[in-house]
Amino acid sequence: MMNYRVTTLMLLWSMVPALCIGSSCTTIANGSFAAPLVWDCGCDPNTCDTLIIRNALVFATDLLIANPYFLVTANGSLTGTGIGQLVITGTISNEGSITGTYVRFFDQGKLTNTGTVEAGVLITVKDSTLNYGSMTGNDSLVLGYARRMRNYGNLNADVFFSLGFYENHGSTAANSIASTNWYYTNIGNTTSNSFVSRSFDSWPSGTMAVSGKMFCGSFDNSGSVIADSLIFQGGWLLDGSTVCRSAMVIEAPSSPFSIHLTSGGVNGSIVTRDLLIQEGVSLFGPGTICISGYSENHGHFGHILDVCDLSRTTAAPPFLDMNTGTWHPSVTFCTNTTCVGVGISEVLDQGTLRVYPQPIEGSFIVELPSALSGPLTVEIQDMMGRTTRRGAFQNTPLLQLDRGYEIAGVHLMILQDSHGKILQQPVLFGQ
């Protein structure tokens, strides 16, 4: 009788998947995540403290991985073959590849990625996310509310939606970026077609290129920012380079604030086609503001600031198209059509590339700097970024060009030589 009971219990136990409580489960073969034979103990992986994926695993339906620790090694991968959702909790370390249609890193803990993560919709709501590899949301990438993420690698998305604190030390590229609740800190390189942020802070090493509109509640730039248009409603420091191909609008919707175009001996510069400064905004130097189109000031210029409107319509200082604001006696308003000390060498250099006469009515001259060498390509873009003309020329001291069919207004002339050196210059076409 005793032997019968023991035999029966052993038979029943053999029919239950092995338990690995308090241990690790490691893959030993490629196959389905749910297949017991891919795991070293033939166990149910949900019962282990730690999952280690060293092989190529796949999943076809919804998959929840709730183990306290989850590791994908450099040779391992977890790939969705259908439209199933992948949700991973616990502490996550990915050195290999995680891909799927919908991937969510959920709950408290930390995510460290040194490999590749790619999904149609990628969401991370971990307390801390560190990316040293590549993270891609082909449709969207979302950082959860009040969560922190530092990117030292590459982050790519059609739409990057941040509800937390985001620091970009590497490369971030998206069609649209919205950081609506907290801070976007740019220490590396960011490119986007549109950008919205509650608070934007660019360090000296940071570069930002926005082909369309950039809107910030608070805007601080110690690096380089180029946008089609920039609108912001607060800030403190602009000791970097800020270039707007279309317009810069500085608003003061609630209370007055001051912007300083200098810090630690570094003078900031603003180059824009149109400039609008609303009442309650004060700009302090030393620094430079260069305007090629329409200028309107209802605020205050102070402390040895250099302000120049290249297309002024008035004959008396401050030479702005409209001014109801004030200025300190130390402010310098240019008396000719040259912006002094703009401080932008290869992006928008008023001093090395001369185009005249302006406004351009018919033929015009482009005076080239000696720094350009070899054959040149010349491209003209409108303020929507559309190329209206492109041609190849030999490098001579002067180029004589015809206006062609460019419509009236400010356009962007881009010159590139055979060594890749690029100069850009706004040009004004008349009626």
C-alpha positions as a printed Julia matrix, in Angstrom:
431×3 Matrix{Float64}:
  0.0     0.0     0.0
  2.8     2.46    0.9
  4.67    1.82   -2.35
  1.46    2.42   -4.28
  0.94    5.84   -2.63
  4.52    6.91   -3.24
  4.33    5.84   -6.87
  1.05    7.72   -7.31
  2.43   10.93   -5.79
  5.53   10.76   -7.98
  3.34   10.31  -11.06
  1.16   13.28  -10.15
  4.21   15.47   -9.45
  5.73   14.57  -12.81
  2.61   15.94  -14.51
  3.09   19.44  -12.94
  5.61   21.88  -14.48
  8.77   22.16  -12.41
  8.94   25.06   -9.99
 12.04   27.28   -9.79
 11.04   29.47   -6.86
 13.94   31.58   -5.59
 16.2    30.69   -8.51
 17.08   31.62  -12.06
 15.65   30.33  -15.31
 18.05   30.43  -18.27
 17.27   29.58  -21.87
 19.16   26.72  -23.54
 17.5    26.69  -26.96
 15.68   28.85  -29.49
 11.9    28.67  -29.63
  8.69   29.92  -28.08
  8.91   31.75  -24.76
  6.11   29.52  -23.42
  7.79   26.22  -24.39
  9.27   24.44  -21.29
 12.04   22.84  -23.37
 13.73   26.2   -24.04
 14.44   26.62  -20.3
 17.3    24.89  -18.52
 15.12   23.24  -15.89
 12.11   22.64  -18.1
 10.2    24.82  -15.67
  7.49   27.44  -15.79
  9.51   30.68  -16.24
  6.87   32.67  -14.36
  7.93   31.01  -11.09
 11.58   32.16  -11.17
 13.04   35.22   -9.51
 15.34   35.88  -12.47
 14.84   35.2   -16.17
 17.92   35.08  -18.38
 17.39   34.92  -22.15
 20.5    33.78  -24.03
 18.72   32.5   -27.14
 16.21   33.66  -29.76
 12.72   33.47  -28.25
  9.43   34.45  -29.86
  5.89   35.18  -28.69
  2.72   35.42  -30.77
  0.03   36.43  -28.25
 -0.09   38.75  -25.23
  2.81   38.09  -22.88
  3.26   39.32  -19.29
  6.69   38.89  -17.73
  6.38   39.7   -14.03
  9.63   38.26  -12.69
 11.56   40.51  -10.28
 14.64   40.44  -12.55
 14.76   40.09  -16.34
 17.92   39.91  -18.45
 18.41   39.56  -22.21
 22.07   38.87  -22.98
 23.96   40.18  -26.0
 23.17   37.02  -28.0
 19.59   36.78  -26.8
 16.38   38.17  -28.26
 12.66   38.31  -27.57
 10.6    38.92  -30.71
  6.88   39.31  -31.27
  5.63   37.45  -34.34
  2.05   38.75  -34.16
  0.12   41.65  -32.67
  0.4    40.4   -29.1
  1.3    42.9   -26.39
  4.49   42.49  -24.37
  4.48   43.83  -20.8
  7.59   43.47  -18.61
  7.78   44.49  -14.95
 10.61   44.26  -12.43
 14.21   45.31  -12.98
 15.08   44.99  -16.67
 18.45   44.76  -18.39
 18.57   44.34  -22.15
 21.88   43.72  -23.88
 20.35   42.0   -26.9
 17.09   42.66  -28.75
 13.46   43.17  -27.69
 10.93   43.79  -30.48
  7.16   43.7   -30.82
  4.07   45.53  -32.0
  3.29   46.88  -28.54
  5.98   46.84  -25.83
  5.51   48.29  -22.36
  8.03   48.42  -19.52
  5.73   48.75  -16.54
  5.72   49.27  -12.77
  8.48   50.48  -10.44
 12.13   49.64  -10.89
 14.83   50.32  -13.43
 15.31   49.67  -17.14
 18.82   49.62  -18.58
 19.18   49.12  -22.32
 22.52   48.62  -24.03
 21.04   46.68  -26.94
 18.06   47.28  -29.23
 14.42   47.87  -28.32
 11.97   48.42  -31.18
  8.18   48.49  -31.25
  5.26   50.05  -33.04
  4.2    51.57  -29.7
  6.92   51.66  -27.03
  6.07   52.8   -23.49
  8.3    53.0   -20.44
  6.88   53.88  -17.04
  9.82   52.62  -15.05
 11.05   54.89  -12.27
 14.37   55.14  -14.11
 15.22   54.37  -17.74
 18.82   54.41  -19.0
 19.41   53.95  -22.71
 22.93   53.35  -24.0
 21.8    51.47  -27.09
 18.89   52.05  -29.45
 15.2    52.57  -28.58
 12.7    53.03  -31.41
  8.96   53.65  -31.45
  7.99   53.38  -35.11
  4.6    54.87  -34.26
  5.21   56.41  -30.84
  7.49   56.3   -27.83
  6.08   57.39  -24.46
  7.85   58.24  -21.19
  5.43   57.86  -18.28
  4.23   60.59  -15.94
  6.91   61.92  -13.55
  9.35   59.17  -14.64
 13.01   59.83  -15.46
 14.87   58.84  -18.58
 18.46   59.46  -19.63
 19.44   58.75  -23.22
 23.13   58.21  -23.98
 22.5    56.28  -27.19
 19.9    56.69  -29.94
 16.21   57.35  -29.42
 13.98   57.44  -32.51
 10.22   57.79  -32.91
  7.54   59.19  -35.14
  6.03   60.81  -32.01
  8.04   61.1   -28.78
  5.69   61.97  -25.93
  7.36   62.67  -22.59
  5.33   63.07  -19.42
  8.39   62.95  -17.21
 11.98   64.2   -16.91
 14.03   63.56  -20.05
 17.77   64.1   -20.46
 19.26   63.66  -23.91
 23.02   63.03  -23.82
 23.08   61.16  -27.13
 20.86   61.47  -30.2
 17.09   61.99  -30.21
 15.22   62.15  -33.52
 11.45   62.32  -34.0
  8.89   63.78  -36.33
  7.17   65.34  -33.32
  8.38   65.83  -29.75
  6.03   66.83  -26.93
  7.37   67.2   -23.38
  4.31   68.67  -21.76
  4.57   68.1   -18.01
  8.19   68.4   -16.93
 11.64   69.09  -18.34
 13.49   68.39  -21.58
 17.24   68.76  -21.05
 19.36   68.66  -24.2
 23.04   67.84  -23.72
 23.44   65.93  -27.0
 21.75   66.25  -30.41
 18.0    66.59  -31.01
 16.25   66.81  -34.38
 12.52   67.13  -34.95
  9.92   68.63  -37.25
  7.98   70.1   -34.32
  8.81   70.53  -30.64
  6.65   71.46  -27.63
  7.97   71.54  -24.09
  6.91   72.92  -20.75
 10.57   73.62  -19.96
 13.57   73.36  -22.31
 17.2    73.59  -21.21
 20.11   73.17  -23.64
 23.66   72.81  -22.32
 26.76   74.16  -24.16
 27.25   70.8   -25.89
 23.61   70.56  -26.94
 22.41   71.07  -30.51
 18.73   71.35  -31.47
 17.39   71.47  -35.04
 13.63   71.92  -35.53
 12.44   72.26  -39.11
  9.05   73.62  -38.02
  7.64   75.32  -34.94
  9.25   75.18  -31.5
  7.13   76.19  -28.5
  8.42   76.29  -24.92
  6.9    77.46  -21.68
 10.43   78.15  -20.42
 13.44   78.35  -22.77
 17.11   78.36  -21.7
 19.79   77.84  -24.33
 23.53   77.63  -23.73
 24.08   75.5   -26.83
 22.87   75.78  -30.42
 19.2    75.95  -31.44
 17.96   76.31  -35.03
 14.21   76.39  -35.67
 11.84   77.72  -38.28
  9.95   79.59  -35.57
 10.38   79.78  -31.81
  7.79   80.91  -29.25
  8.54   80.9   -25.53
  7.02   82.39  -22.39
  9.82   82.39  -19.85
 13.45   81.66  -19.22
 16.65   83.05  -17.82
 19.74   82.39  -19.9
 20.44   82.61  -23.65
 24.24   82.55  -23.81
 24.27   80.15  -26.78
 23.29   80.53  -30.43
 19.59   80.79  -31.33
 18.61   80.98  -35.01
 15.03   81.31  -36.3
 14.48   81.15  -40.05
 10.95   82.52  -39.73
 10.24   84.25  -36.41
 11.0    84.47  -32.71
  8.18   85.49  -30.36
  8.93   86.16  -26.67
  5.77   86.27  -24.59
  5.11   87.24  -20.98
  1.62   85.8   -20.42
  1.5    86.05  -16.6
  4.38   88.0   -15.05
  7.44   89.97  -16.21
 10.72   88.12  -16.66
 14.29   88.84  -17.74
 16.51   87.04  -20.26
 20.31   87.3   -20.12
 22.35   86.86  -23.29
 25.59   86.29  -21.43
 27.17   84.13  -18.73
 30.77   83.56  -17.68
 32.14   85.75  -20.44
 30.21   83.96  -23.2
 27.93   86.26  -25.18
 24.7    84.86  -26.55
 23.31   85.61  -29.99
 19.85   85.68  -31.56
 19.48   85.65  -35.36
 15.95   85.72  -36.71
 13.92   86.91  -39.65
 11.1    88.43  -37.57
 11.19   89.34  -33.88
  8.29   90.13  -31.54
  8.95   91.0   -27.9
  5.87   91.48  -25.78
  5.39   93.8   -22.84
  6.95   92.58  -19.61
 10.01   91.0   -21.25
 13.51   92.38  -20.59
 16.62   91.33  -22.53
 20.07   92.02  -21.08
 23.51   91.74  -22.68
 26.25   91.72  -23.54
 24.98   89.8   -26.53
 23.66   90.35  -30.03
 20.25   90.35  -31.69
 20.22   90.34  -35.51
 16.9    90.75  -37.37
 16.59   90.41  -41.14
 12.83   91.04  -41.44
 10.15   92.62  -39.28
 10.95   93.85  -35.75
  8.54   94.77  -32.97
  9.48   95.52  -29.37
  7.17   96.28  -26.45
  9.64   95.23  -23.76
 13.03   96.48  -22.57
 16.6    96.24  -23.9
 19.32   96.65  -21.29
 23.0    96.37  -20.36
 25.24   96.86  -23.45
 23.07   94.8   -25.77
 23.75   95.02  -29.54
 20.51   95.14  -31.57
 20.42   95.36  -35.37
 17.51   95.3   -37.84
 18.89   94.75  -41.34
 15.63   95.73  -43.05
 14.7    98.71  -40.91
 12.03  101.11  -42.08
 12.82  103.97  -39.68
 15.65  106.5   -39.76
 16.09  106.97  -36.01
 17.2   104.66  -33.2
 16.25  102.01  -32.27
 15.62  101.43  -36.04
 12.88   98.89  -35.25
  9.74   98.65  -37.36
  7.59   99.13  -34.25
  8.73  100.06  -30.79
  6.75  101.01  -27.68
  9.41   99.65  -25.34
 12.44  101.14  -23.62
 16.2   100.67  -23.71
 19.23  101.39  -21.56
 21.71  104.05  -22.8
 24.4   101.34  -23.1
 22.43   99.51  -25.82
 23.9    99.78  -29.33
 21.61   99.93  -32.36
 23.41   99.36  -35.66
 23.74  102.31  -38.01
 24.39  100.23  -41.15
 23.16   96.95  -42.59
 25.67   94.72  -40.82
 25.18   92.72  -37.64
 28.36   92.87  -35.57
 29.52   89.95  -33.43
 26.74   87.55  -34.3
 29.03   84.64  -33.44
 27.63   82.01  -35.81
 30.32   80.64  -38.09
 28.94   77.82  -40.23
 25.21   78.21  -39.76
 24.36   81.82  -40.5
 27.4    84.01  -41.04
 26.51   87.54  -42.0
 30.2    88.48  -42.25
 31.6    85.87  -44.65
 28.84   85.43  -47.25
 27.57   88.61  -48.88
 24.53   88.8   -51.16
 23.63   92.09  -52.82
 21.7    94.11  -53.76
 18.83   93.37  -51.42
 15.88   93.29  -51.74
 16.62   91.19  -54.85
 14.63   92.3   -57.88
 16.5    90.82  -60.86
 20.14   89.69  -61.06
 22.24   89.68  -57.89
 25.77   88.97  -56.72
 26.94   86.34  -54.22
 30.35   87.18  -52.81
 32.04   83.98  -51.66
 34.5    83.61  -48.77
 37.93   82.1   -49.4
 37.15   79.26  -46.96
 35.0    77.55  -49.6
 36.93   75.44  -52.11
 36.18   73.31  -55.14
 32.83   72.98  -56.97
 29.81   74.44  -55.19
 26.15   73.55  -54.94
 23.78   76.45  -54.39
 20.28   75.82  -53.06
 17.5    78.28  -52.28
 14.72   77.32  -49.85
 11.57   79.14  -48.87
 10.61   79.54  -45.22
  8.65   76.27  -45.34
 11.9    74.44  -46.06
 10.94   73.72  -49.69
 13.74   73.88  -52.26
 12.84   76.37  -54.99
 16.12   76.22  -56.9
 19.32   74.18  -56.95
 22.41   74.37  -59.16
 26.11   73.52  -59.44
 28.8    76.18  -59.93
 32.56   76.53  -59.98
 34.14   78.29  -57.03
 34.9    81.85  -58.11
 35.11   84.99  -55.95
 31.75   86.17  -57.29
 28.62   84.4   -58.5
 26.13   86.34  -60.62
 22.67   84.81  -60.41
 19.2    85.69  -61.66
 16.21   85.88  -59.41
 14.13   83.39  -61.36
 10.61   82.78  -60.07
 11.14   83.1   -56.3
  8.19   84.76  -54.62
  8.64   87.87  -52.5
  9.91   87.45  -48.95
 12.83   86.0   -47.04
 14.42   82.82  -48.4
 17.42   80.79  -47.27
 20.47   80.42  -49.52
 22.59   77.32  -48.77
 26.09   76.87  -50.21
 28.1    73.65  -49.86
 31.59   72.99  -51.19
 33.26   69.73  -52.19
 34.57   69.21  -48.65
 31.14   69.43  -47.06
 31.51   72.92  -45.59
 28.11   74.62  -45.48
 27.19   78.3   -45.27
 23.63   79.55  -44.99
 22.4    83.09  -45.56
 18.9    84.58  -45.48
 18.15   86.63  -48.59
 15.26   89.0   -49.25
 13.39   88.93  -52.57
 11.39   92.08  -53.36
  7.91   92.39  -54.82
